[in-house]
Amino acid sequence: MLDWFHLTMRITILDQYAKGMVRLDEKLGEEIRGDLQRVKWYCWHGNVYEALRHIRFIEMDAEEFLYRLEEDHPTAEHRKPKKLLKAIGEFRNYIESNAAMIPNYGERRRYGEAISTAAVESTVNAVINKRFCKKQQMQWSKEGAHLLLQNRTRTLNRELADTFQHWYPEFTYEGGEKEDNLAQAA
């Protein structure tokens, strides 16, 4: 699954380029910003086809504007639409390449499912930074850190108990959620 946070960060960067376009052509810049909001909405709802269609609209508008700008006013102001055009092309490729990994984030959120790995990434970074810091008395090996992250991932995915049960078939769970008991033990 594509992380919603990373997807929206790319759209935010594109919106910054579009804000620069507003200074060159207010109507076109606002139209591009509106299309970007539609792209974000379609991505949120997992409608990659419509998102790509609006991305192509933005590309066509930016290309047309660049052509008119070069024809009418050959100046250094060409860099802004060129940067937008390059960034939107890279974003289109990103969406096309990852289309199969873009779920309906709205539906996932309604059902309490993950739409972002930001909390996990933050935890992983904090643990790794803490343990690999040179000020620590004891440092982990790369293998030890890797094993910890596997354990943590299995806990978060609620797979740890089944894995543990597979390794130790005689193990029985006492009271409450088996995942919670194992998570506390880990």
FENUR-V423496 format. One record per backbone hydrogen bond with DSSP energy under -1.0 kcal/mol. CO is the residue of the C=O (numbers start at 0). NH is the residue of the N-H. Records with the same first field share a line. If there is no record, write none. Layout:
# FENUR-V423496
CO: NH ; NH
This chain:
# FENUR-V423496
2: 6
3: 7
4: 8
5: 9
6: 10
7: 11
8: 12
9: 13
10: 14
11: 15
12: 16
13: 17
14: 18
15: 19
16: 20
17: 21
20: 24
24: 28
25: 29
26: 30
27: 31
28: 32
29: 33
30: 34
31: 35
32: 36
33: 37
34: 38
35: 39
36: 40
37: 41
38: 42
39: 43
40: 44
41: 46
42: 45
43: 105
45: 47
46: 50
47: 51
48: 52
49: 53
50: 54
51: 55
52: 56
53: 57
54: 58
55: 59
56: 60
57: 61
58: 62
59: 63
60: 64
61: 65
62: 66
63: 67
64: 68
65: 69
66: 70
67: 71
68: 72
72: 74
74: 77
75: 78
77: 81
78: 82
79: 83
80: 84
81: 85
82: 86
83: 87
84: 88
85: 89
86: 90
87: 91
88: 92
89: 93
90: 94
91: 95
92: 96
93: 97
97: 100
98: 101
100: 1
102: 104
103: 107
104: 108
105: 109
106: 110
107: 112
108: 111
114: 3
116: 120
117: 121
118: 122
119: 123
120: 124
121: 125
122: 126
123: 127
124: 128
125: 129
126: 130
127: 131
132: 135
140: 144
141: 145
142: 146
143: 147
144: 148
145: 149
146: 150
147: 151
148: 152
149: 153
150: 154
151: 155
152: 156
153: 158 ; 159
154: 157
158: 162
159: 163
160: 164
161: 165
162: 166
163: 167
167: 170
176: 180
177: 181
178: 182
179: 183
180: 184
181: 185
